[in-house]
Amino acid sequence: MTLRRLVLWRHGETDYNATGRMQGHLDSELTPTGRNQARFAVPALVRFDPDIVVTSDLRRAMDTATVFTDASGVPLRVDKRLRETNLGRWQGLTGDEVERGWPGGMTTWRVDSTWSPPEGESRVDVAKRAVEVIAGLDAEFDGTALLCVHGGVIISATANLLGLPVDLWPKLGGIANCHWTVLNRRPNGDGSWRLAAYNAGITG
């Protein structure tokens, strides 16, 4: 078995997103806007014809994924290895609050994927656990897997799967709520991935 396609879908807007607070492992909830974003995305995502949906165990991802699986009937799994980056002592804070407490910390975190917030984890750490999940799916399915996850997971896993040097990972931009990234297997049989879409989604 070998996956042909991987779709990485970010959850809808949460109360923390709406107020500019950092979530990490905190279990924030979708706003009404976030739920509508998920509903609007379903017709586009169903065209990828996924064999399986796997979601983070955080509510914002599970609730987003359930909107899709309820509408499509695709099987759903939950895997805590797909959680967002553990932001440690920054969780629940705004960017301004982080800057006051750890001057320069936000800048360092944004440009160095090996650096961890205090008591948190790095993007390299996040990629390692996310890619473990993908490797398991790769051994089980030969079609498409849809992962309903988080922005940090999408950026880290995408960079890892494309084989980008770690110092270039920060060049990848952020992922908007309920937008997705698509990777396709190269047809040459070497098992490598290529980027087909990044931060795609329904706008308006």
C-alpha positions as CSV (number, residue, x, y, z in Angstrom):
1,M,0.0,0.0,0.0
2,T,1.1,3.5,-0.8
3,L,-0.9,6.7,-0.5
4,R,-1.3,8.6,-3.7
5,R,-2.5,11.8,-2.2
6,L,-2.5,13.6,1.2
7,V,-4.8,16.5,2.1
8,L,-4.0,18.5,5.2
9,W,-7.0,20.5,6.3
10,R,-6.9,23.2,9.0
11,H,-9.8,23.4,11.5
12,G,-12.3,26.3,11.4
13,E,-12.1,29.5,13.3
14,T,-12.0,29.2,17.1
15,D,-12.8,31.6,19.9
16,Y,-9.0,31.9,20.4
17,N,-8.4,32.7,16.7
18,A,-11.0,35.4,16.9
19,T,-9.4,37.1,19.8
20,G,-5.7,36.6,18.7
21,R,-4.7,34.2,21.4
22,M,-2.2,31.3,21.0
23,Q,-3.8,27.9,21.4
24,G,-1.3,25.1,21.2
25,H,-2.7,22.2,23.2
26,L,-5.4,24.3,24.8
27,D,-8.8,22.9,23.8
28,S,-10.6,25.9,22.3
29,E,-14.0,25.7,20.6
30,L,-15.1,26.5,17.1
31,T,-17.1,29.7,16.7
32,P,-20.3,29.8,14.6
33,T,-18.1,31.2,11.8
34,G,-15.7,28.2,12.2
35,R,-18.6,25.7,11.8
36,N,-19.9,27.5,8.7
37,Q,-16.3,27.5,7.2
38,A,-16.3,23.7,7.7
39,R,-19.7,23.3,6.0
40,F,-18.6,25.5,3.1
41,A,-15.4,23.4,2.6
42,V,-17.2,20.0,2.4
43,P,-18.2,20.2,-1.3
44,A,-14.6,21.0,-2.4
45,L,-13.0,18.5,-0.1
46,V,-15.3,15.6,-1.0
47,R,-14.0,15.8,-4.6
48,F,-10.7,14.4,-3.3
49,D,-12.6,11.2,-2.5
50,P,-10.7,10.4,0.7
51,D,-10.5,6.8,2.0
52,I,-10.0,7.9,5.6
53,V,-10.2,11.1,7.7
54,V,-7.8,11.3,10.6
55,T,-8.2,14.2,13.1
56,S,-6.3,15.6,16.1
57,D,-8.0,14.9,19.4
58,L,-8.4,18.6,20.1
59,R,-12.1,19.7,19.8
60,R,-11.5,22.3,17.2
61,A,-10.1,19.7,14.8
62,M,-12.5,16.9,15.8
63,D,-15.6,19.2,15.4
64,T,-14.4,20.4,12.0
65,A,-13.6,16.8,10.8
66,T,-17.1,15.6,12.0
67,V,-18.8,18.1,9.8
68,F,-17.1,16.5,6.8
69,T,-17.6,12.8,7.9
70,D,-21.2,13.4,8.8
71,A,-21.8,14.7,5.3
72,S,-19.7,12.2,3.4
73,G,-19.8,9.0,5.4
74,V,-16.0,8.6,5.2
75,P,-14.6,6.8,8.3
76,L,-13.1,8.9,11.0
77,R,-10.1,8.2,13.3
78,V,-8.7,10.3,16.1
79,D,-4.9,10.5,16.8
80,K,-3.4,12.7,19.5
81,R,-0.1,12.8,17.6
82,L,-1.8,15.3,15.2
83,R,-2.2,17.9,18.0
84,E,-1.0,21.4,17.4
85,T,2.4,22.5,18.5
86,N,2.8,22.5,22.3
87,L,3.5,26.2,23.0
88,G,4.3,25.6,26.6
89,R,4.0,28.8,28.7
90,W,2.9,30.8,25.7
91,Q,-0.4,29.0,25.5
92,G,-3.4,31.3,26.0
93,L,-1.4,34.5,25.5
94,T,-1.5,37.1,22.8
95,G,1.5,37.9,20.7
96,D,2.0,41.2,22.6
97,E,1.9,39.3,25.9
98,V,4.5,36.9,24.7
99,E,6.7,39.7,23.6
100,R,6.5,41.4,27.0
101,G,7.3,38.2,28.8
102,W,10.0,36.9,26.4
103,P,11.4,39.8,24.4
104,G,12.5,38.6,20.9
105,G,11.1,35.1,21.5
106,M,8.4,35.3,18.9
107,T,10.9,36.4,16.3
108,T,13.2,33.5,17.2
109,W,10.4,31.0,17.1
110,R,9.3,32.2,13.6
111,V,12.7,31.9,12.0
112,D,14.1,28.8,13.7
113,S,12.2,25.6,13.4
114,T,14.4,23.8,15.9
115,W,13.7,26.3,18.6
116,S,11.0,25.6,21.3
117,P,8.9,28.1,23.3
118,P,9.5,27.7,27.1
119,E,8.2,24.3,28.1
120,G,7.0,23.7,24.6
121,E,8.1,21.9,21.4
122,S,9.7,22.9,18.1
123,R,8.3,22.5,14.6
124,V,10.8,19.7,14.0
125,D,9.3,17.9,17.0
126,V,5.8,18.4,15.6
127,A,6.8,17.1,12.2
128,K,8.3,14.0,13.6
129,R,5.0,12.9,15.3
130,A,2.8,13.9,12.4
131,V,4.9,12.0,9.9
132,E,4.6,8.9,12.1
133,V,0.9,9.0,11.6
134,I,1.2,9.5,7.8
135,A,3.7,6.6,7.6
136,G,1.1,4.4,9.2
137,L,-1.6,5.5,6.8
138,D,0.9,5.0,3.9
139,A,1.2,1.3,4.9
140,E,-2.6,0.9,5.0
141,F,-4.1,2.9,2.2
142,D,-3.4,3.4,-1.5
143,G,-5.7,6.3,-2.2
144,T,-6.2,9.6,-0.4
145,A,-6.0,10.4,3.3
146,L,-7.6,13.6,4.7
147,L,-6.0,14.9,7.9
148,C,-8.0,17.5,9.9
149,V,-5.3,19.2,11.9
150,H,-3.7,22.6,12.8
151,G,-1.7,25.3,11.1
152,G,1.6,24.4,12.7
153,V,1.1,20.7,11.9
154,I,0.4,21.4,8.3
155,I,3.5,23.7,7.8
156,S,5.8,21.2,9.7
157,A,4.6,18.1,8.0
158,T,4.6,19.7,4.5
159,A,8.1,20.9,4.9
160,N,9.3,17.5,6.2
161,L,7.5,15.5,3.5
162,L,8.9,17.7,0.7
163,G,12.4,17.2,2.1
164,L,13.0,20.9,2.6
165,P,16.1,21.9,4.6
166,V,15.1,22.8,8.1
167,D,16.4,26.3,7.7
168,L,13.9,26.9,4.9
169,W,10.8,25.7,6.8
170,P,10.0,29.3,7.9
171,K,9.6,30.3,4.3
172,L,6.3,28.4,4.2
173,G,3.4,30.8,4.9
174,G,0.6,30.3,7.4
175,I,-2.6,28.4,6.7
176,A,-5.9,30.2,7.0
177,N,-8.8,28.6,9.0
178,C,-10.4,25.8,7.1
179,H,-7.9,26.0,4.2
180,W,-5.9,23.0,3.0
181,T,-2.7,21.8,1.5
182,V,-2.5,18.9,-1.0
183,L,0.5,16.7,-1.7
184,N,0.6,14.1,-4.5
185,R,2.9,11.2,-4.8
186,R,5.3,11.6,-7.7
187,P,4.5,9.1,-10.5
188,N,8.2,8.0,-10.9
189,G,7.8,5.5,-8.1
190,D,10.5,6.8,-5.8
191,G,7.9,7.5,-3.0
192,S,8.6,11.2,-2.9
193,W,5.9,13.9,-2.6
194,R,5.3,17.0,-4.6
195,L,3.2,20.0,-3.6
196,A,-0.1,20.4,-5.6
197,A,-1.8,23.1,-3.6
198,Y,-0.9,25.2,-0.5
199,N,-3.4,27.2,1.6
200,A,-6.2,26.6,-0.8
201,G,-9.8,27.1,0.3
202,I,-13.2,28.7,0.0
203,T,-13.1,32.5,0.5
204,G,-15.9,35.0,0.8
